[in-house]
Amino acid sequence: MDHAVLIASRLKERLYATITMIAVVVGLAHSGHAGPRGAAVSVAVTAVGLWLTSIVADGQAHRVMHGPEDSGRQLRQTLFVSSPLLLSAVGPLVLIALSALGAMELRTALLTAAGVSVGVLFAWGWYGGVRMGAHTAVALLAGVADAAIGTVVALVKAAGH
């Protein structure tokens, strides 16, 4: 697979995981039931679950389309593309750990994690606008649109749980 396609697929996974993680941390912040340990487990299990699901789905799709040919190379590509699904948990886990150490309330840590993730969506949207050759105002609008759409999707996901 072309390197640019792999990088684009990797970014897609990162954005998907970011939106999912916003939903998880917002849901946890508003549930009021989890302590730092439970919140950390929820975040970690979500990231690992997304990652494993991606590996299984990509492997199955590859076998259906190509049979057993070149499955080792496909697995390496899948691991490379899917690793950002695990990275999406790092920020929330660091903030939850700070909460466990008493640096902030858990709800504050979770909402801060959501805010940082929305900022990440904005940054990728802005950068995408810049890469497309857009003027600054259009790139900023692209960032705002990506952050807004991602936030709405995450809130809908959070409300469903």
Secondary structure, DSSP 8 states (H G I E B T S, - for coil): --HHHHHHHHHHHHHHHHHHHHHHHHHHHHH----HHHHHHHHHHHHHHHHHHHHHHHHHHHHHHHTTTTHHHHHHHHHHHHTHHHHTTHHHHHHHHHHHTTSS-HHHHHHHHHHHHHHHHHHHHHHHHHHTT--HHHHHHHHHHHHHHHHHHHHHHHHT-
